[in-house]
């Protein structure tokens, strides 16, 4: 992380440092081309770039926004990008962030699909596509560890996360069953659980 950058205040009510619209536009365009690994990888890239490297948003604000996006229906990574874009440049910032998050990836997907349809029968091309699988798996695992090590601050939270992960593979255990268990006082505005359950 660049130590020459000014520190970012961790208070959620403090606005982020001023970032020019052009600089933000170029970042969201870049993110659209490098956001591999599904939601976990995309969120990890945003955290590394926005929180650690550029310091456009604080750790606490990022994790709070991520918490809300995770419980909302729809793609949480795009929702997070749209919110951060709106946070920095309001309506147009959100529109640009949400659009550029999708369009470059869509272009790459179309190109890869064409290559697969046209040349997928070749052993070299088939081998390249097959080799992508373990690489993407590694990206997802690394991303989950990166975000989890910051969001989970004690053994209680790690235990809840582990139980939720195991329950994913259990039959007849929908998301709505175990999601309320993992909620915390900051999400609802009250304190039903003791401090070990707090995340921020």
TACOR-V158796 format. One line per field, one symbol per residue. phi: phi as a letter, one per 30 degrees, with the letter a starting at -180 (. if undefined). psi: psi as a letter, one per 30 degrees, with the letter a starting at -180 (. if undefined). burial: + if it has 16 or more other ideal C-beta (glycine too) atoms within 10 Angstrom, else -. Layout:
phi->???
psi->???
burial->???
This chain:
phi->.ddddddcddddddddddbdddddedddddddccdcjiedddddddddddcdddhdbdedddddddedddcddjddddddddddddddbheddddddddddcddddddddddddddddbdddddddddddddeddddddddddddddddcdccadddddddddddddedddhbdeddcdddcdbdddcibbdcdeeddcb
psi->kjffkklkkfkffklllkkleeeeeeeeeeeffgilgaeeeeeeeeeeeeeeefhfkleeeeeeeeeefefkkljeeeeeeeeeeeeegbeeeeeeeeeffeeeeeeeeeeeeeeeeegffkeeeeeeeefeeeeeeeeeeeeeeeeefeejfleeeeeeeeeeeefefkkhilefefefefllefefgliflleffkf.
burial->-------+-------+--+----++-++--++--+++-+++++++++-+++--++++++++++++++-+-----+++++++++++++++---++-++++++--++---------------------------------++--++-++---++----+--+---+-------------+---+-+++----------+-++
